[in-house]
């Protein structure tokens, strides 16, 4: 089970909470809890349920910039997305 916290500035404004709820309906295995007072969303899911890219896309699709809080579990990052130092 993976726990992930996402901060999205402005989540409590306008209709973002409603839009986020509609966007997350298609992810049956993705459980979430909203904390609109702090613009936070807490996720709990199995690694195969979604990826970091998909979660980022959900927030960007409704006009919010997600910021992931804490360490991101390696099970949900895609290969090739990490920055690596180039050896000269």
KACORGI-V227739 format. One record per residue. RES is the residue in one letter. SS is DSSP state (H for helix, E for strand, L for the rest). PHI is phi in radians with two decimals (none if undefined). PSI is psi in whole degrees, 0 to 359 (none if undefined). Layout:
BEGIN
res->RES ss->SS phi->PHI psi->PSI
res->RES ss->SS phi->PHI psi->PSI
END
This chain:
BEGIN
res->X ss->L phi->none psi->136
res->X ss->E phi->-1.95 psi->133
res->X ss->E phi->-1.91 psi->132
res->X ss->E phi->-2.45 psi->134
res->X ss->E phi->-1.96 psi->135
res->X ss->E phi->-2.21 psi->128
res->X ss->E phi->-1.75 psi->129
res->X ss->E phi->-2.32 psi->98
res->X ss->L phi->-0.97 psi->129
res->X ss->L phi->1.64 psi->2
res->X ss->L phi->-0.98 psi->322
res->X ss->L phi->-1.31 psi->350
res->X ss->L phi->-1.50 psi->159
res->X ss->L phi->0.81 psi->228
res->X ss->L phi->-1.91 psi->25
res->X ss->H phi->-1.10 psi->323
res->X ss->H phi->-1.12 psi->316
res->X ss->H phi->-1.12 psi->315
res->X ss->H phi->-1.10 psi->320
res->X ss->H phi->-1.13 psi->317
res->X ss->H phi->-1.02 psi->317
res->X ss->H phi->-1.16 psi->320
res->X ss->H phi->-1.16 psi->327
res->X ss->H phi->-1.47 psi->352
res->X ss->L phi->-1.04 psi->328
res->X ss->L phi->-1.33 psi->348
res->X ss->L phi->-1.74 psi->87
res->X ss->L phi->-1.14 psi->328
res->X ss->L phi->-1.59 psi->7
res->X ss->L phi->-1.84 psi->110
res->X ss->E phi->-1.69 psi->141
res->X ss->E phi->-2.55 psi->158
res->X ss->E phi->-2.37 psi->132
res->X ss->E phi->-1.67 psi->141
res->X ss->E phi->-2.21 psi->80
res->X ss->L phi->-1.13 psi->336
res->X ss->L phi->-1.13 psi->334
res->X ss->L phi->-2.05 psi->10
res->X ss->L phi->1.00 psi->39
res->X ss->E phi->-2.04 psi->149
res->X ss->E phi->-2.27 psi->130
res->X ss->E phi->-1.87 psi->123
res->X ss->E phi->-1.92 psi->151
res->X ss->E phi->-2.49 psi->125
res->X ss->E phi->-2.85 psi->166
res->X ss->L phi->-1.44 psi->150
res->X ss->H phi->-0.96 psi->325
res->X ss->H phi->-1.35 psi->349
res->X ss->H phi->-1.22 psi->324
res->X ss->L phi->-2.87 psi->177
res->X ss->L phi->-2.23 psi->169
res->X ss->H phi->-1.07 psi->321
res->X ss->H phi->-1.10 psi->320
res->X ss->H phi->-1.17 psi->318
res->X ss->H phi->-1.12 psi->317
res->X ss->H phi->-1.04 psi->318
res->X ss->H phi->-1.10 psi->325
res->X ss->H phi->-1.08 psi->312
res->X ss->H phi->-1.19 psi->316
res->X ss->H phi->-1.13 psi->329
res->X ss->H phi->-1.14 psi->335
res->X ss->L phi->-1.81 psi->7
res->X ss->L phi->1.62 psi->19
res->X ss->L phi->-2.04 psi->150
res->X ss->L phi->-1.76 psi->113
res->X ss->E phi->-1.38 psi->142
res->X ss->E phi->-2.21 psi->122
res->X ss->E phi->-1.47 psi->130
res->X ss->E phi->-1.70 psi->131
res->X ss->L phi->1.45 psi->193
res->X ss->L phi->-1.38 psi->134
res->X ss->L phi->-1.52 psi->125
res->X ss->L phi->-1.07 psi->135
res->X ss->H phi->-1.13 psi->341
res->X ss->H phi->-1.16 psi->339
res->X ss->H phi->-1.92 psi->2
res->X ss->L phi->-1.58 psi->142
res->X ss->L phi->-1.46 psi->152
res->X ss->L phi->-1.10 psi->141
res->X ss->L phi->1.50 psi->0
res->X ss->L phi->-1.65 psi->351
res->X ss->L phi->-1.49 psi->144
res->X ss->L phi->-1.40 psi->132
res->X ss->L phi->-2.12 psi->146
res->X ss->L phi->-1.26 psi->134
res->X ss->L phi->-1.51 psi->127
res->X ss->L phi->-1.47 psi->128
res->X ss->L phi->-1.85 psi->none
END
